[in-house]
Amino acid sequence: MLFTDRADAGRQLAEALRHVAKDDPVVLGLPRGGVPVAYQVAQALGAPLDVIVVRKLGVPYQPELGFGAIGEGGVRVLSEDIIRRGRIGPADVDAVQRTEEAELARQAGRFRAGRRRLPLDGRTAIVIDDGIATGATAAAACRVVRAQGAARVVLAVPVAPPDAAARLRTAADEFVCLSTPYAFSAVGEWYRDFSQTSDDEVIALLSQAAGGTTERAGATAVGPRAARGAGGTEEVRIEAGPVRLTGDLTLAAAGGPIVMFAHGSGSSRRSPRNRAVAATLNRAGLGTLLFDLLTPAEEADRAKVFDIDTLARRLAEATRWLRAREAAPIGYFGASTGAAAALRAAAYPDADIGAVVSRGGRPDLAGHSLLASVQAPTLLIVGGADTLVLDLNRQAQSALTCENHLEIVPGATHLFEERGALDTVSALARDWFTRHFHLLPA
């Protein structure tokens, strides 16, 4: 079994966990890569999402060998057998624990952004990672969760080697694994996209979940203005010509501007990077609409994924749908091939788009002749280490006649995975949109 990315793995894992929804579970993602998987499961099950921060206690002279683990709330689990055989004294245990406690507190505080840990007393806890190598961290997480009061522990992962899977079946009350391939050497080989998950993505996903965007499994929106969650987010069905597309609409203020997101190839409205940017825009008073440009069947067709003309027409049709519903000023945020679709749609004679931002985009795919017709102020954001795309953006910029600016994020690669890079993108996009929509900066 090969997964497209962590979001795809999470959606598939959620189907295997449907039976747990009746237990009113709490979903816990292991940082960092487990959180995007866990987010999809929480969304599908209508369950709250939190992060489970666990720090291994390593033998002083052999730190890769763990003699225990600690979790939040003062939880400590120890392997007395390893402590005895390793002749680890009480002073050594305390010294290692003090060091790891400081890092645990730092990580937990950063990921939750000030929110409290979800209580687990008497609850069913679903512990999720993006895959298993040895299983040591996952097993420790299960022990920590049980010590924190969980009545039942379910460990769920997309992929694991058979030997680790066999060991982990005793670590939890239930073990769910979609694939246990014998030819296993690393988790990443079972994903088409296994790019590193940043702290910023983890923070954004946890913030989205805490903001009330998670819906109970099977819930559907009724009418054009169905009830929104506490964070003001509603799942919507968008009429785009002959197809209906699914989106997540967040309104920051009545009649206020809304930024529509056009995702790149191989991505979707669930893109953690786009959601991180959207969360920043929401805090600045901007509404957002993240939606799938293609139907599930079309996503399997590579020709459709790179059909910029079709993507642009879908975006334009979705724009007309949104305007009819909200009568709001509209901007576009495009990533990768989605940036080409955004610029092509913005070039249509009746577009009336207030501003456009491209993140790691391919504006060249919009066509130089159409770029000259774009009237919306356009910001191109490219990583300094993404040299090929940077060159293509410089060429595309020369074809733009509207107000435009090329912003280079030093040292960043195409996916802006480097520490702080996505924060920079979010801030640049926020400032561009708030300035051109005449909003006060956040």
C-alpha positions as CSV (number, residue, x, y, z in Angstrom):
1,M,0.0,0.0,0.0
2,L,1.4,3.4,-1.0
3,F,0.0,6.6,0.5
4,T,0.0,9.9,-1.4
5,D,0.9,11.9,1.7
6,R,0.0,12.0,5.4
7,A,-3.4,13.5,4.8
8,D,-4.2,10.6,2.5
9,A,-3.0,8.1,5.1
10,G,-5.1,9.8,7.7
11,R,-8.2,9.6,5.6
12,Q,-7.7,5.9,5.0
13,L,-6.8,5.2,8.6
14,A,-10.0,7.0,9.7
15,E,-12.1,4.4,7.7
16,A,-10.5,1.6,9.7
17,L,-11.3,3.5,12.9
18,R,-15.0,4.2,12.3
19,H,-16.0,1.7,14.9
20,V,-14.3,3.7,17.6
21,A,-16.3,6.8,17.0
22,K,-19.1,5.5,19.2
23,D,-16.7,5.6,22.2
24,D,-16.4,9.4,22.1
25,P,-12.6,9.2,21.7
26,V,-9.8,11.7,22.0
27,V,-7.3,11.6,19.1
28,L,-3.7,12.1,20.0
29,G,-1.0,12.7,17.3
30,L,2.7,12.0,17.9
31,P,4.7,15.1,16.8
32,R,5.5,16.0,14.3
33,G,4.5,13.6,11.4
34,G,1.7,11.9,13.3
35,V,-0.3,15.1,13.7
36,P,-1.3,15.6,10.0
37,V,-2.5,11.9,10.1
38,A,-4.3,12.4,13.4
39,Y,-6.0,15.6,12.1
40,Q,-7.7,13.7,9.3
41,V,-8.9,10.9,11.8
42,A,-10.2,13.5,14.2
43,Q,-12.1,15.3,11.4
44,A,-13.7,12.0,10.2
45,L,-14.6,10.8,13.7
46,G,-15.8,14.1,14.9
47,A,-13.3,13.8,17.8
48,P,-11.2,16.4,19.6
49,L,-7.5,16.5,18.6
50,D,-4.5,16.9,20.8
51,V,-0.8,16.2,20.7
52,I,0.8,13.5,22.8
53,V,4.3,14.7,23.7
54,V,6.6,12.0,25.0
55,R,10.3,12.2,25.7
56,K,12.4,9.0,25.9
57,L,14.7,8.6,28.9
58,G,17.9,7.3,27.4
59,V,20.7,5.4,29.1
60,P,23.4,8.0,29.8
61,Y,26.2,6.1,28.0
62,Q,23.8,4.7,25.3
63,P,21.1,7.4,24.8
64,E,19.4,5.5,21.9
65,L,18.5,2.8,24.4
66,G,15.5,4.0,26.4
67,F,15.0,3.0,30.0
68,G,11.7,4.8,30.3
69,A,9.7,7.8,29.1
70,I,8.0,10.8,30.5
71,G,4.8,12.6,29.5
72,E,2.9,15.7,30.6
73,G,1.3,15.8,34.0
74,G,4.3,14.4,35.8
75,V,3.8,11.0,34.2
76,R,6.9,8.7,34.2
77,V,7.1,5.1,33.1
78,L,10.3,3.1,33.7
79,S,11.7,-0.2,32.6
80,E,13.1,-1.6,35.8
81,D,14.7,-4.4,33.9
82,I,16.8,-2.1,31.7
83,I,17.6,0.1,34.8
84,R,18.8,-2.9,36.7
85,R,20.8,-4.5,33.8
86,G,22.3,-1.1,32.9
87,R,23.2,-0.3,36.5
88,I,21.6,3.1,36.2
89,G,21.5,4.7,39.6
90,P,18.7,7.0,41.0
91,A,20.9,10.1,40.4
92,D,21.3,9.2,36.7
93,V,17.6,8.7,36.3
94,D,16.8,12.1,37.9
95,A,19.5,13.8,35.8
96,V,18.2,12.4,32.5
97,Q,14.6,13.2,33.5
98,R,15.3,16.8,34.3
99,T,16.9,17.4,30.9
100,E,14.0,15.8,29.1
101,E,11.4,17.5,31.2
102,A,12.6,20.9,30.0
103,E,12.4,19.9,26.4
104,L,9.0,18.3,26.9
105,A,7.6,21.5,28.4
106,R,9.0,23.5,25.6
107,Q,7.5,21.3,22.9
108,A,4.1,21.0,24.5
109,G,3.9,24.8,25.1
110,R,4.9,25.6,21.5
111,F,2.6,23.1,19.9
112,R,-0.5,24.0,22.0
113,A,0.1,27.8,21.8
114,G,-1.2,28.2,25.4
115,R,-4.1,25.8,25.3
116,R,-4.5,23.2,28.0
117,R,-3.9,19.5,27.5
118,L,-7.1,17.6,26.9
119,P,-8.0,15.5,29.9
120,L,-8.0,11.7,29.3
121,D,-9.6,10.4,32.5
122,G,-11.9,7.6,31.7
123,R,-11.7,8.3,27.9
124,T,-10.8,6.2,24.9
125,A,-7.5,7.6,23.5
126,I,-6.4,6.9,19.9
127,V,-2.7,7.4,19.6
128,I,-1.6,8.0,16.0
129,D,1.8,8.2,14.2
130,D,2.6,8.4,10.5
131,G,4.3,5.0,10.7
132,I,6.4,2.7,12.8
133,A,10.0,1.9,12.5
134,T,11.0,0.2,15.8
135,G,7.8,1.1,17.7
136,A,9.6,2.3,20.9
137,T,8.1,5.8,20.8
138,A,4.6,4.6,20.1
139,A,4.8,2.0,22.9
140,A,6.0,4.7,25.3
141,A,3.2,7.0,24.2
142,C,0.6,4.3,25.0
143,R,2.1,3.8,28.4
144,V,2.0,7.5,29.1
145,V,-1.5,7.9,27.9
146,R,-2.7,5.1,30.1
147,A,-0.9,6.6,33.1
148,Q,-2.7,9.9,32.3
149,G,-6.0,8.2,33.0
150,A,-7.2,6.8,29.6
151,A,-9.6,3.9,30.2
152,R,-8.9,2.4,26.7
153,V,-5.9,2.9,24.4
154,V,-6.0,2.4,20.6
155,L,-2.8,2.6,18.7
156,A,-3.3,3.3,15.0
157,V,-0.7,3.8,12.2
158,P,-0.8,3.6,8.4
159,V,2.3,1.3,8.1
160,A,4.7,-0.8,10.2
161,P,7.1,-3.7,9.7
162,P,5.6,-7.1,10.7
163,D,7.9,-7.6,13.7
164,A,7.2,-4.2,15.2
165,A,3.5,-4.7,14.5
166,A,3.5,-8.0,16.4
167,R,5.2,-6.3,19.4
168,L,2.9,-3.4,19.5
169,R,-0.3,-5.5,19.7
170,T,0.4,-5.8,23.4
171,A,1.1,-2.1,23.9
172,A,-2.5,-1.0,23.5
173,D,-6.0,-2.4,24.0
174,E,-6.3,-2.4,20.2
175,F,-3.8,-2.0,17.4
176,V,-4.8,-0.8,14.0
177,C,-2.4,-0.9,11.1
178,L,-3.3,-0.6,7.4
179,S,-0.2,-2.2,6.0
180,T,2.6,-4.5,7.3
181,P,4.9,-5.0,4.3
182,Y,7.7,-7.5,4.6
183,A,10.0,-5.5,2.4
184,F,10.3,-2.6,4.9
185,S,13.3,-0.4,5.5
186,A,11.8,3.0,6.3
187,V,8.4,4.6,6.8
188,G,9.0,7.2,4.1
189,E,9.3,4.7,1.3
190,W,5.5,4.0,1.7
191,Y,4.6,7.6,0.9
192,R,4.8,9.5,-2.4
193,D,5.2,12.7,-0.4
194,F,7.0,12.2,3.0
195,S,8.3,15.8,3.3
196,Q,9.2,16.9,6.8
197,T,6.3,18.2,9.0
198,S,7.3,21.5,10.6
199,D,6.4,22.8,14.0
200,D,4.3,25.5,12.3
201,E,2.2,22.9,10.5
202,V,1.6,21.0,13.8
203,I,0.6,24.3,15.5
204,A,-1.8,25.2,12.6
205,L,-3.5,21.9,12.6
206,L,-4.0,21.8,16.4
207,S,-5.3,25.4,16.2
208,Q,-7.7,24.5,13.4
209,A,-9.1,21.6,15.4
210,A,-9.3,23.6,18.6
211,G,-11.1,26.4,16.7
212,G,-14.2,24.2,16.2
213,T,-13.7,23.1,12.6
214,T,-14.1,19.4,13.5
215,E,-17.5,18.0,12.6
216,R,-19.2,14.9,13.9
217,A,-19.0,11.9,11.6
218,G,-21.9,12.0,9.2
219,A,-22.8,15.6,9.9
220,T,-23.9,17.6,6.8
221,A,-24.5,21.2,6.2
222,V,-28.1,22.1,5.6
223,G,-29.1,25.2,3.6
224,P,-26.8,27.9,2.3
225,R,-25.9,29.1,5.8
226,A,-25.7,26.0,7.9
227,A,-24.6,26.4,11.6
228,R,-20.9,27.1,11.9
229,G,-18.5,25.8,14.6
230,A,-17.0,28.0,17.3
231,G,-14.2,29.0,14.9
232,G,-16.7,30.1,12.2
233,T,-15.8,27.3,9.8
234,E,-18.4,25.5,7.7
235,E,-18.0,22.7,5.2
236,V,-19.7,23.8,2.0
237,R,-20.6,22.3,-1.4
238,I,-19.6,24.5,-4.3
239,E,-21.4,24.5,-7.6
240,A,-18.6,24.8,-10.2
241,G,-20.2,24.1,-13.6
242,P,-21.2,20.4,-13.9
243,V,-19.4,19.3,-10.7
244,R,-19.8,20.0,-7.0
245,L,-16.6,20.7,-5.0
246,T,-16.1,20.4,-1.3
247,G,-14.7,23.3,0.7
248,D,-14.1,24.8,4.2
249,L,-15.3,28.3,4.5
250,T,-14.3,30.6,7.4
251,L,-15.8,34.0,7.7
252,A,-13.9,36.5,9.8
253,A,-16.4,39.4,9.5
254,A,-19.8,39.9,7.8
255,G,-19.1,41.3,4.3
256,G,-15.4,41.2,4.9
257,P,-12.8,40.1,2.3
258,I,-12.3,36.4,1.6
259,V,-9.2,34.7,0.3
260,M,-9.8,31.7,-1.9
261,F,-7.0,29.0,-1.8
262,A,-5.9,27.2,-5.0
263,H,-3.9,24.2,-4.0
264,G,-1.0,22.6,-5.9
265,S,-0.7,19.3,-7.8
266,G,-1.1,16.3,-5.5
267,S,-2.6,18.4,-2.7
268,S,-6.1,19.3,-1.5
269,R,-8.0,21.6,0.7
270,R,-6.4,19.7,3.6
271,S,-2.9,21.0,2.8
272,P,-1.3,21.7,6.2
273,R,0.8,24.5,4.7
274,N,-2.2,26.3,3.2
275,R,-4.1,25.8,6.4
276,A,-1.3,27.4,8.4
277,V,-1.4,30.4,6.1
278,A,-5.2,30.5,6.3
279,A,-5.1,30.5,10.2
280,T,-2.9,33.6,10.0
281,L,-5.2,35.4,7.6
282,N,-8.2,34.5,9.8
283,R,-6.5,36.1,12.8
284,A,-5.9,39.2,10.7
285,G,-9.7,39.5,10.0
286,L,-9.7,37.9,6.6
287,G,-12.1,35.1,5.6
288,T,-10.8,32.0,3.8
289,L,-12.2,29.4,1.5
290,L,-10.0,26.2,1.1
291,F,-11.6,23.8,-1.4
292,D,-10.8,20.9,-3.7
293,L,-10.3,22.0,-7.3
294,L,-10.9,18.5,-8.6
295,T,-13.3,15.7,-7.7
296,P,-11.8,12.5,-6.1
297,A,-12.1,10.7,-9.5
298,E,-10.3,13.5,-11.3
299,E,-7.5,13.6,-8.8
300,A,-6.4,10.2,-10.0
301,D,-5.9,11.5,-13.5
302,R,-2.5,13.2,-13.8
303,A,-3.5,15.1,-16.9
304,K,-6.3,16.8,-14.9
305,V,-3.9,17.7,-12.1
306,F,-1.8,19.7,-14.5
307,D,-4.7,21.1,-16.6
308,I,-4.3,24.7,-15.7
309,D,-7.1,25.9,-17.9
310,T,-9.6,23.5,-16.2
311,L,-8.3,24.5,-12.7
312,A,-8.6,28.2,-13.6
313,R,-12.2,27.8,-14.8
314,R,-13.1,25.9,-11.7
315,L,-11.6,28.6,-9.6
316,A,-13.5,31.3,-11.5
317,E,-16.8,29.3,-11.2
318,A,-16.2,28.9,-7.5
319,T,-15.6,32.6,-7.2
320,R,-18.9,33.4,-8.8
321,W,-20.6,30.9,-6.4
322,L,-18.9,32.6,-3.4
323,R,-19.8,36.1,-4.6
324,A,-23.5,35.2,-5.0
325,R,-23.5,33.8,-1.5
326,E,-21.4,36.4,0.5
327,A,-21.1,39.5,-1.7
328,A,-17.6,40.0,-0.4
329,P,-14.3,41.3,-1.9
330,I,-12.2,38.3,-3.0
331,G,-8.5,37.5,-3.2
332,Y,-6.5,34.5,-4.4
333,F,-3.8,32.5,-2.7
334,G,-2.2,29.9,-5.0
335,A,0.5,27.3,-4.3
336,S,2.6,25.5,-6.9
337,T,0.3,24.8,-10.0
338,G,-2.5,26.4,-8.0
339,A,-0.7,29.8,-8.4
340,A,-0.9,29.4,-12.2
341,A,-4.6,28.7,-11.9
342,A,-5.1,31.7,-9.7
343,L,-3.3,34.1,-12.0
344,R,-5.1,32.8,-15.1
345,A,-8.5,33.1,-13.3
346,A,-7.5,36.6,-12.2
347,A,-6.8,37.5,-15.8
348,Y,-10.4,36.9,-16.9
349,P,-12.1,40.1,-18.0
350,D,-14.8,39.9,-15.2
351,A,-12.4,38.6,-12.5
352,D,-12.4,41.7,-10.2
353,I,-9.9,40.1,-7.8
354,G,-8.5,42.4,-5.0
355,A,-5.1,40.8,-4.6
356,V,-3.2,37.6,-5.4
357,V,-0.4,35.8,-3.5
358,S,1.7,32.9,-5.0
359,R,3.6,30.6,-2.6
360,G,6.3,28.6,-4.4
361,G,4.1,29.0,-7.4
362,R,4.5,28.2,-11.1
363,P,3.1,31.5,-12.6
364,D,4.8,30.6,-15.8
365,L,2.2,27.9,-16.4
366,A,-0.5,30.6,-16.6
367,G,1.0,31.7,-19.9
368,H,2.9,35.0,-20.5
369,S,0.2,36.5,-22.7
370,L,-2.4,36.0,-19.9
371,L,-0.1,37.3,-17.2
372,A,-0.1,40.7,-18.9
373,S,-3.9,40.8,-18.4
374,V,-3.8,40.4,-14.6
375,Q,-4.9,43.6,-12.9
376,A,-4.9,42.4,-9.3
377,P,-1.8,43.4,-7.2
378,T,0.4,40.2,-7.2
379,L,2.9,39.0,-4.6
380,L,5.2,36.1,-5.7
381,I,6.9,34.3,-2.7
382,V,9.7,31.9,-3.5
383,G,12.3,30.1,-1.4
384,G,15.9,31.3,-2.0
385,A,17.1,27.7,-2.3
386,D,14.3,26.8,-4.8
387,T,16.5,28.0,-7.7
388,L,14.6,26.6,-10.6
389,V,11.2,27.9,-9.5
390,L,12.8,31.3,-8.5
391,D,14.1,31.7,-12.1
392,L,10.6,30.8,-13.5
393,N,9.1,33.4,-11.2
394,R,11.5,36.1,-12.3
395,Q,10.6,35.4,-15.9
396,A,6.9,35.4,-15.1
397,Q,7.2,38.7,-13.2
398,S,8.6,40.4,-16.3
399,A,5.3,39.6,-18.0
400,L,3.2,41.1,-15.3
401,T,2.0,44.7,-15.8
402,C,0.0,45.0,-12.6
403,E,1.5,46.1,-9.3
404,N,3.7,43.2,-8.3
405,H,6.5,42.2,-6.0
406,L,8.8,39.2,-5.8
407,E,9.7,38.2,-2.2
408,I,12.5,35.7,-1.7
409,V,12.6,33.8,1.6
410,P,16.3,33.2,2.3
411,G,17.4,29.5,2.6
412,A,13.9,28.2,2.0
413,T,13.2,25.3,-0.3
414,H,10.1,24.6,-2.4
415,L,7.9,23.4,0.4
416,F,9.1,26.0,3.0
417,E,9.9,23.3,5.5
418,E,12.7,25.1,7.1
419,R,12.2,26.5,10.6
420,G,10.3,29.8,10.5
421,A,10.0,29.7,6.7
422,L,6.2,29.1,6.6
423,D,5.7,31.8,9.3
424,T,7.4,34.2,7.0
425,V,5.2,33.2,4.1
426,S,2.1,33.6,6.3
427,A,3.2,37.1,7.5
428,L,4.0,38.2,3.9
429,A,0.6,37.0,2.7
430,R,-1.2,38.6,5.6
431,D,0.4,42.0,5.0
432,W,-0.2,41.9,1.3
433,F,-3.9,41.1,1.7
434,T,-4.6,43.5,4.6
435,R,-2.9,46.3,2.7
436,H,-4.7,45.8,-0.5
437,F,-8.1,45.2,1.2
438,H,-7.4,48.3,3.3
439,L,-7.5,46.4,6.6
440,L,-5.4,47.4,9.6
441,P,-2.5,45.0,10.1
442,A,-2.9,42.3,12.8
